[in-house]
Amino acid sequence: MDHKIVSLLGLARRAGKAVLGYDQIQKRPRIFRVLVAASDVSDRTKKNIEALSVPTVWISYTKKELGAKMGAAEVAVTGVTDGHFADQIILYAKRRSL
């Protein structure tokens, strides 16, 4: 299911509804409906992401793999601002865990 989540992230990015990178997300965390984080983020980044109090989906992609899918070198975390994209990402994440 992670590939479907990443596909939705790509659509959200092209629609202008997704932001790449923790630095951009931490500036305005309240606008994000869901965060999608790579599997190999550092412990410090993991703590920082959790401190934002935004629902977070952890995927099996590495930072490099996620970055390649999003058109960047490496991406540790992506934030989605649109509620519809966020709902679908959360739905796929829940199905994955069943």
C-alpha positions as CSV (number, residue, x, y, z in Angstrom):
1,M,0.0,0.0,0.0
2,D,3.0,2.3,0.4
3,H,3.2,2.8,-3.3
4,K,-0.4,4.1,-3.3
5,I,0.4,6.5,-0.6
6,V,3.4,7.8,-2.5
7,S,1.3,8.1,-5.7
8,L,-1.1,10.3,-3.7
9,L,1.8,12.4,-2.5
10,G,2.9,12.9,-6.1
11,L,-0.6,14.0,-7.1
12,A,-0.9,16.3,-4.0
13,R,2.5,17.9,-4.9
14,R,1.5,18.5,-8.5
15,A,-1.7,20.1,-7.2
16,G,0.3,22.4,-4.9
17,K,-1.1,20.6,-1.8
18,A,2.1,19.0,-0.5
19,V,5.3,20.4,1.0
20,L,8.7,18.6,1.1
21,G,11.0,18.6,4.1
22,Y,10.8,19.1,7.8
23,D,12.2,22.7,7.6
24,Q,9.3,23.8,5.5
25,I,6.7,21.9,7.6
26,Q,7.9,23.2,11.0
27,K,7.3,26.8,9.9
28,R,3.5,26.3,9.8
29,P,2.6,22.9,11.2
30,R,-1.0,23.8,11.8
31,I,-1.9,23.8,8.0
32,F,-0.9,20.2,7.5
33,R,-3.6,17.5,7.7
34,V,-1.1,14.5,7.6
35,L,2.6,14.0,7.4
36,V,4.2,11.1,5.5
37,A,7.7,10.1,6.8
38,A,10.4,7.9,5.4
39,S,11.5,4.8,7.3
40,D,15.1,5.9,7.8
41,V,14.7,9.3,9.4
42,S,17.0,10.1,12.3
43,D,15.8,9.8,15.9
44,R,16.0,13.5,16.3
45,T,13.8,14.1,13.2
46,K,11.4,11.5,14.5
47,K,11.1,13.3,17.8
48,N,10.6,16.6,16.0
49,I,7.9,15.2,13.8
50,E,6.1,13.7,16.7
51,A,6.3,17.0,18.6
52,L,4.3,18.7,15.8
53,S,1.1,16.9,16.8
54,V,0.1,16.2,13.2
55,P,-1.1,12.7,12.2
56,T,1.9,10.9,10.8
57,V,2.1,7.9,8.4
58,W,5.4,6.0,8.4
59,I,6.2,4.3,5.1
60,S,8.7,1.7,4.2
61,Y,10.4,3.9,1.6
62,T,13.8,5.4,2.5
63,K,14.6,9.1,2.3
64,K,16.4,8.5,-1.0
65,E,13.5,6.4,-2.5
66,L,10.9,8.9,-1.3
67,G,12.9,11.7,-2.7
68,A,13.2,10.0,-6.1
69,K,9.5,9.6,-6.3
70,M,8.9,13.2,-5.3
71,G,11.5,14.7,-7.6
72,A,14.1,15.6,-5.0
73,A,17.4,14.2,-3.8
74,E,16.2,13.0,-0.4
75,V,12.9,13.6,1.4
76,A,12.5,12.7,5.1
77,V,9.0,13.9,5.5
78,T,6.2,15.3,3.3
79,G,3.3,17.4,4.6
80,V,-0.2,17.4,2.9
81,T,-2.5,20.4,3.4
82,D,-5.5,19.1,1.5
83,G,-8.1,17.2,3.5
84,H,-9.2,14.9,0.7
85,F,-5.6,13.8,-0.1
86,A,-4.9,13.4,3.7
87,D,-8.1,11.3,4.2
88,Q,-7.0,8.9,1.4
89,I,-3.5,8.6,2.7
90,I,-4.8,7.8,6.2
91,L,-7.2,5.3,4.7
92,Y,-4.5,3.4,2.8
93,A,-2.3,3.5,5.9
94,K,-5.1,1.9,7.9
95,R,-5.7,-0.8,5.2
96,R,-2.0,-1.6,5.2
97,S,-2.0,-2.3,8.9
98,L,-4.9,-4.8,8.7
